[in-house]
Amino acid sequence: MDRKQFIKLSCGGVAYSLFGGIGWLATGCKKQSMAGMNMGGITVKSGTFNNPLRLLQVIDAGSPISLKAAENKAEIIMDKVSRVKGYADGILAPLIRVNKGQNLVVNFSNQLEEETNIHWHGLIIPDAMDGHPRHTVAPGGSFTYQFTVSQQAGTNWFHPHPHLKTGRQVNKGLAGMLVVNDPQEAALSLPSGEFELPIIIQDKRIYADGSINYSPNSDEVMSGYFGEHICVNGSWSAFHSVKTKIYRVRILNGSNARVYNLSLSNGAAFYVIGSDGGLLPQAQAINQLLLSPGERADILIDFSKEAVGNAVFLQSDAFAGGDSQGSDAFKIMKFAVSEKVAETFVMPGTLAPLASLDASQSLKTRSFDISNAHSAMPAGMDMGNSDAIHKIGGKSFSMERVDETVAAGSIEVWEFDNSKGTDIHPMHLHGVHFQVLSRVGGRGVIAPHETGWKDTALCMPGEKVRIIMKFPDNPGLFAFHCHNLEHEDSGMMLNYKIA
């Protein structure tokens, strides 16, 4: 079933209750087929970039941490108050900083009127702590997450993962960054303190009164939900004053569906030094970086040659993104160069060793068709069932069903086949880090930020992406899914078991 057929069936009166029932149905029926249209093409509003960037509060994990999921208020657009969700006061969450080998204790309370939980995206931890959709906290309830962080330094994050509700909760503001540090990284003397800037990029739809809208129509269930306000750390049209130094910028794409083709407005190259699973073997100079939802990029931006008074924008360039996005270019945030100082940082020749996995070590290869993730709808299936839309290999999510079983300690190759697809699918695996082996079709290359450990792989239309991983000795049930949150919520998720 293609998009045109989907909309035709929707307009025949079968409601998809997950995303608002009749409301979205009526809206969808007023639209034409989206074939050939840019469904990510809602016009991005750039603003004047005079809103000071909200810096993330930092919490050290040396003591137990308290987080609450609650309804809050925040000023996303200057002089307008928005009702948001957050893990503390305002929107988003404080940044959690933890050392490798440290025990992390988080006392979590749910003050929402619906179930929620926390998925620790990128952390390799016991399944009972991972935040699988089957482990949720009821309204008014609480849970203590407690585990040892045993992986290398890197930029991770956390967000809710309740089935059918993840997209709405993340879009309204439930997300946060978690940074792991270790002695090996500390020895590199990378930019730190005021010269280390963690940023979370999200797009939102915000009405004139400041309220945030999350109400996907039928087209947006298919493509993903896009907003016209590009927010950084919960601030729209944000700027940050910088000195003539090299800055380490940790970037999280926390958007529901939007892919960003990151570049600098002055045309300068920047260095990518890390990705999802931590530092890369070597820094690589690049001019653009395609970052999909769930992915992280650790980059160095050099402002040392800029004149005081100059403005450099972090922006998203146009790219070939299939039917849904990529046709527009827009600015994300402004760096305002405000002070001249000396720069003494020297780029290390090597960053972190990488023990490469080879396909010859693999005990098994598994292939998953994601090209037609929403194509196989059995006759008579109710569209109110979440199994009706997006699929992996012809199957959609079932809470307790075990779709794949792997052996602890084994090495496997998994292949995500989007070679006949028109949708963008960032595929995320819980409970394991992997390496990207190859990309055939589409871009046909492994990007620089994919040369280290990853937990999310971008599969563009026309691409077949092969990854390789060694499963940890960590028995339990874990999920893998598309990190387009509308795709995930409408069925594009399966379970695998480490045994």
N, C-alpha and C positions, 0 to 999 in steps of 0.2 A: 504494500500500500504506500503510494507516494503522498506528498503533501496535499496535492489536489484532491486525491481520493479521500484522504483523512478529513479535510475540511467539508467535503461533500457529505460524508457519513455524519460528521458532527452536526451539520445543519439539518440533517434528517431527524434530529430530536433526541439523540443519545447523549446524555450529559456525562461529562468527566468530572465527577464530584470532588476529586482531590484538589483541584485548583479553583474551586469556587462555583461549581455547578452551572446553573443557568446563566449566571452573570457573564462568565467568559464565553459561553456558547453563543449568546446573542451578539456579543462584540465580534466574535470570530466570523459569524455569518454575514456581517456587514462588509467583510473584507474580500478582496479578490484572492485567488490563489497566489501563494507567495513565490511560486517558481520564477526564478530570474530576478527576484527582488532581494534587497539587502535587509534581512530581518534584524541585523544588528545596526541598521542604518538610522535609528532614532537619532536626531540631530544632537550632537554633543555640544553643550554650552561651556564655553571657555572662561567667561568671566574676566575680571581685571587682575586676578592674582595678587590681591592685597590682603588676603586672609592668612594670618600667621599660622604656620603649620603646627598642629597639635603634636607635641612630642610625647611619646609613649612613656608612661611611668614605668620604672624598672623595679621589680621585686626579686630579691635574692632568695634562692630556694634553700638556704641554710636552716630556715625554720618553717614550720607548717604554714601553708598559704590558704587563705579563705577566698573563694570565688562564689558569686551568686549570679544566677541568670535572672534578670529582672527587667521590668519596664522602666525606662529612664527618660530624661530629657537631655538634649544636647544641641549646641549651636553649630550645625553643619555648614549652613549658609550664614554669612555674617548678618546679625540683627534679626535672625529668624530662629525660633525654637522648634525643634523637631522631636516628636516622640520616637524613641529608639529602644533597642534592647542592648544590654551590655552585661559584662561580667563584674563590673564595679560601678562606680558612679559614671554617668554619661554613656558614651558609645564605646564599643570594643572592650578590650581588657588590658590590664597592665602587661608589660613584657616580662616574662619569667626567665631569669638567667640561672642556669644550673651547671655545675661542674660534672664532668665525666666521673662516674663512680659514686655520685651523690644520690642519696635516697630522697625522692621527691614525695611530699605529702601535701595533698590538696583537699581541703574540706569544702565540698561543693553543696550548695543548696539551690533548689529550684523554686523561685518565687514567681514563675510564670503560671498561666492558667492552662497549660498543656504540658505534656511530657517533654523532656529534653535530656541531654547528657553531654559529655565531653569526649570527643575523639581526639587523641593525641597524634596528630598527623605527622608522620615521619619517625616516630619513636617505635623502637622494637621492644615491646613490653608484653606481659601476660595478657591473654585474650580477655580475661575478666576486667582488666583495666583499660583496654584499648578503646572502648566507646563504640562497640558494635551496636547496630540498631536494636538488637534484642536486649541490651542492657541499658534501659532508660530509667530516669528518676521521675516519679509522679509529681504532679503539682503539690507544692508544700513539702516535698520530701528532700532527703539529703543523702549524700554518699561520699565516702572518703576514698579518693584515688591515692594509691601508695605503691611506688615501684622504684627500682634502681635504674638510673640512666647510665647505660654502659657503652654507648656508642661514641664515635669521634665527634669533635667540634662541628657544629653546623647550625643552620637556620631552620627551625621547625615551626609548627603552628598548632593551634587547637581550635575546634569549632564543634557545634552540635552535630549529631548524626541520628536523630529519630526518623524512622521511615515515614515518608510522605510529607515531612515538615522541615527537612534540612534547608531547602532553598529559601523559604520564608524567614527562618530564624537567622540564617547567616546574612541575608540581605538586610535585615533590620538591625544588624550590628553585633551579633554574637560571634566573635572571632578574636584571636589573640596570637601573638608571636612568642615562641619559646626558643631561646638561644642556648646551645650547649657549648661550653668552653673546655679546653684541655691544655695540658702543658706544652704539647707539640705545637699547637697554634700560637700560644703565648710567646714561644721562642722566636716566632717570625716577626714580632713587633709591628703588626699591622696597625693601621690607623685606629685609634680608640678614643674613648671619652667623647668630647664634643665633635670629634672627627669621625665618629661611627654613627650612622643615621639609619635606624630601622624604619621602613615604611610599608604600610599595607595599602594596596590600591584596590578600590572597589568602585563600581558604578551603581548609581541609584537613581530612581525616579522620585523627584521631590516636587510637590505642588507649591503654589505661590504662598500658601500659609505655613510652609515648612514641613508638612506631613509627608511621610515616605509611603509610596504606593508599591505594593507587591500583589499583583493580580494578573498572572499570565493568562493570555487568551489562547485559543487553540493553536495559532501559529507559533506562539512563544513557548508552548509546551514542546513543540517540535524542534525549535531552533535554540531555545534558551532565552533567558530574560535579560534585557539590556536597559541601561539607564542613561540619561542625558547628562547627569552630573558625575564627573569623575572625581572621586574623593580620595584623599591621601590621609591616613590616620584619622578618618572621620571628618576631614576639613575639605570643603570644595573651594576651588580656585585658590589653592594654597601657595604660599611662598616661604622660603627659608633662607635666612642670611648666612652666607658662608665666607670664609677667609680664603686667601690664595694658597690653599693647601690641597693635598690629596685626601679625599673623603672615601671612607668605606660605607657603601650604601647597601643595606640588606633589604631586598625587595621581595615581598610576597604578593602574588596575584590572588587576592581574596575575593574576586568577583564570582558571580554565579556562573557566567557563561562567556564573558568577553575575553578575547585574546588580545594582548598588547604587543606591538612590534616596537620595542623600546629603542630610542635613540636620543641624541643630544641635539638641540637646535643649532649649535655652532658647528655642527658637522664633525666634531672631534671624536676620535676613538676613545673607548673606555676599556678597562680590563675586567674580564670576568674571572673571578678567583674561586668561586664555589657555586654549588647548586643544592638540590634537595638534600643529599646525603652528606654534605660537608665540602671541604676544600677540594679543589681539583689538583692533579699532579703539578701543573704549571699554570701560571696566569696566561691568558690569551687576549690579545688586543682585538676588539671587534667594533663595528659601527652600528649594528642592530642586533637585537635579541628578542626572539619571538617567545613570549611567556604566556602559558595557558593557565586556566584556573587550577589552583592547588600547587603550582610550581613555585619555587623560590630561586632567586639569583643573587649572588653575593658579588658586587662589582666595586671597582675603584674608579672614581671620577676625579680627574686632575683639573683643579681650578687655579693652579699656580701661575699660569701664563695669562690669566684674565686680568683686565684692568678693573680697578675699583669703580663701581657704578654700572658695570656690565650685568646683564641678565642672561642666564643660560637656562633653557627649559628642558626638563625631561618630557619627552613627547612620544606619541605612538604614530608611526608611519603607516601608510597604506600597504596592504599586502594581499596576496592571492589567497583568499579565505573561503572559497566555495560560494555557496548561495547565501550564507548567513552574515558574513562580516568581512572586514578588511578594506572596504572601498574608501573609507574616510581616514584622514589624518587629523590629529588634534593634540593639543598641549595637555599635559597632566599636572605639572607643578613647576614653579619657578625657583631657581637658585639665584639669589641676589648677592653679588660679590660686594662685600661691605668693608673689608679690611685687608691691607697688604701686610703679609708676614712671610718669613723665610720658610722654605720647604726643605727638609732634610731626609725624608723617607726614601729608602732605596728598595726597589722591588726585589723580593727573594727570587733566586733562580729556580727553586723548587718549593712546592707548598706542602703536599701530603702524598705519601706513597700510595699507589693503587695496585692491589693484587688483582690483576686482570683474570677474569674467568674466560675459558675457551669453550666453544661449542662442542669440542671433542670430549669434554668432561661431562656433558649432559647425559643423564640417564633416560630422559624422556623429553619429547617436544609436544607441546599442546598448542593447538591453533584455535583461535576464537574469531568468528565472523562478526565484525561490527559494522560492515558496510550497509546492511539493511537492518539496523538495530530495531526499527519500528515497522518492519515489513510483514512479519508473519502473525496475522491475527486470525485465530481459529474462528470458524463460522459460528455466529451466535454469541460470541464473547461480549460481555457487557463492558462498555467503555468506562463505567464507573469502577471497574476493577483495575487496579494499578498495573496489572499484567498486560494491559491492552496496548501500550505504546512502544516504549523502547526496550530492546532486548540485546543480549549477548549470546551469540550462537543459537538463536531461536528460543532462548529461555529468558524469563524475567525473574525478578527477585522473589524468593520465598524465604521467610525468616529462618526456619530451622533446617531446611533442606541442605544437604552437603552436595555441592556440584562437582567439586574436584577434591581428591585426596592426594597429598604429597607426603613424602617421608622426611622426617627431620634429618638435616644434614645432607640431603640430596641436592644435586645441581640439576636444574631444568631450564629448557628454553621455552619461552611462551611467545606466541606470535599473534599480534592483533592485526587483523586483515580488514582494512578500510579501503581496499583498492577499488571497489565499486561504489563507494559511499559518496554522499554529498554533504554530510555533516562533519563537524569538527568534534573529535572525541579525545579528551585528555584522560588516559587510563591510569588509575591509581590503585596500587596494591597496599593493603594493610599488612603489617607484620613482617615485612621483608624489604630490603633494599636490593636494587638490581642494577645491571649495566646494560646500556643500549648496544646491541650487536650490529644492527643494520637497519636501514630504512630504504625500501625499494618503492619506486614510483613517487609522484608528488615532488617534494624537495630533493629526495634521493640522497641525502647526506645526513651524517650525525653532526648536530650542531655543537659548537665549542662547549656550551654549558652542559652537554650530555656526555662528556668524556669522563665523568666521575660517577659516584653512586647516585642513584635516582630512586624516587618512589612514585613519580608520575611521568608518563610518557605521552607527548603530544602526537596524536595520529590525525593528520590533516586528510581531507578528501583525496582519494587516489593513492594513499600510502599503505604499505604493509610494514609494520614495525616489529622487529624481533628483539626480545630482551632475554637476559640470562641472569639467574640468581641462585644462591645457595640458601636453602631454607634453614632457619635457625633451629636449635634444639629447644623449641618453645611450643609444646603441643597446645592445640586449641582450634577454635573456629574463627576464621577471619574473612573479611569481605574484600572483593575487588570490584571496581565500578568505574563508570565514566564520571569525571569530576565536573562536567556540566551539570549543575545541581538540579535543573529541571529534568534532564535525562535520568539522573540517578533516582529522583523522587518518583519518576514514572516508570520505573522497572529496570533500568540498565545497571543492574548490580547482581552479582552472584557470590556464593560462599565457597571458600576452600578450607580444607582441614589439614593441619599439620599433625601427623600421627607418628 
